[in-house]
Amino acid sequence: MWGGMTTFALLDDFMLNGIVLRGYQAEDLEAMFRLDEACFAEEFRFDRESMRKFAEEGESVVRIAENGSGEIVGFVIAHVEKVASGRRGYVVTLDVAQEHRRKGLAKQLMRESEASAIAAGARWMQLHVFTGNEGAIRLYERLGYERIRLRHGFYGATGLDAFVYGKELAEL
């Protein structure tokens, strides 16, 4: 897991909201789970145990966004894994509370996860996104991710399709 703290401020019209980005702590799990329930329909959510495993796996990259009251308002979980061509980052999930969307928080979380993946030796980042999630697709494309292929039946028992996106990571 990658720790450390980064602070940045987001400007929302005329209001300044301080958000702290930090590493994962085991006591974050319940709040992350609740946020995931609020962000995604049932077929896209993780159960509590899966989320814990993803967040605590050996080469996980987890960044938590916390407001001034200590409430978790966003997070990203990514993994760095060995593949035939070297090391790759994979975004497991990106969650941002509804009231904090479209303010740059998801972009900042993604940039932090990419930087952590680079530091862990990854040169490529991949993710899956539901084909109907137009907002997330726009975000990823603005961040330089390119659509690689369609993966049929990726999500849950309902078998919803996902696009696979990827991005070459540049040294910072």
N, C-alpha and C positions, 0 to 999 in steps of 0.2 A: 504494500500500500504506500501511496505517496502522501506525505503530510505537508506541513508548512502552512503558512497563511498568506493570502494576498488580499488586500483591501482595494476596492474601487467604488466609485460613486456613480449612480445612474441618474440622469436628469430626466424627469417626467414632467413635461411642460414647465411649470415654474417651481416644481417641488423637487427637492433633492432627497433621495432615499439611499442611505448607506447600506451597502451589502458587503458582507465579509465572505470571501471564499477560503475554505479550509479543507483539510483532509478528513477522512471518515473516522468516526469513533463508534465502537460497538453500541453505545447508548443512542446513536442516531437511528438505528434500525426501525423502531416503531414509527417515528415521524416520517421517515422515508416511505415506509409501507403505506401509511395513511395518505401521503401526497400522491403516491402512485395510483391509489384507488380513486383519488379526486381527478387525476389527469387523464386516465385511460378507461375505456370501456372494458368490461370483464374479460373479453377474449384477448386483450393486449396486456393485461396486468400480470405481475409476478406474484406468487404466493410468498409469504413471509420467509419461509426457509430457503427458497430459491434466491430471493433477494439477499439474504444473509450470506449465502454461499458465494454469490457473484461479488458482493462487496468485500468479502474477507478472503477471497482466493489469493494465492501467493503473488500473482503478477497483476493484481487489479489496480486500476487507476480510478480513484473516487474523489470527486470534488463536491463539496457541500456548499451551498449558498445559504447564508443565514442573515436575517435582518437584525436590526438593532435590538430587538426584543428577544433574540436568541431563537426565533422560529425558523425552521428550515423552509425556504421558499423555492428551492430548486436543488437538483443534483444531477450528476452524470456518473455512470459506472462504465468503465471501459476495461478491457483486458489487453495485455500484450502477450502474444503467443508466437511460438516458433512455427513457421511454415516452410515449405520447400525452398522458397526464395529468400529466406532470412527471418526477420521478425516483423510482425504486423500488429497494429492496434485494431481492436474491434469494439465499437460502441454498443454496449448491451442495452442501455436505456438512458434517455435524457428526459428529465421531468422538470417542469417549471410551473409554479402555481399560477392559476388563471390571472390573478391581479398583477402579476409581474411579467406577463408575456408582452412581447413587442416593445421591450425596453432595453434590449441588448444583453440580457442575462444569459439566454441560451447560447448566444454567440460567444460570450466570455467563458462559459462553462466548456464549450467545445474547444476553444483555443487553449484553455488550460489542460484539458485532457490530451490534446494533440502534443503540447509541449512536454507533458509527462511521458507520453508514449515515445517521443523522440529521445528523451533522456534515458529511456529504458531500451533504446536500440531499434525501435520500430522506424521503418521508412515508408510505411503504407498504412492507411486507416480505412476500415470498411464498416458498414452498418447496413441494417435492413430497415425499411420504412414502409408502412402500410400504403398501398397504392392510392387509397382515398384520403390520405393525410396531406392535403395540399399545402398547408402552412409549414409543416416540417420539411416537405420536399423543397419549397422555396428557400427555406433557411439553409438547408444542406447545399443546394446549388449555389446560393450566394457565398457560401463558405468555400467553394471550389470543388465540391464533391461532384463526381460524374456518375451517371447511371450506367451500370455495367450490364445488368440483366434483370429479368423478371423471375421471381421464384414462386411458383404456384404452391398454394396450400401451406405457406410458412406459419401462419398464425393460428394456433389453438385448434380445438376440435371443430370449429367452423370452417377451417381451411382457407382463410382469407389470404390473398396474394400479397407479396412484398416486392418492392424494388430493392435490389442490391446496389448500393452506392460505394464508391471508393475515391480515395484522394491520396496522391503522393505527398508525403510529408517532407517539408524542406527544413534544413537546419535553421535554428533561430539565431 
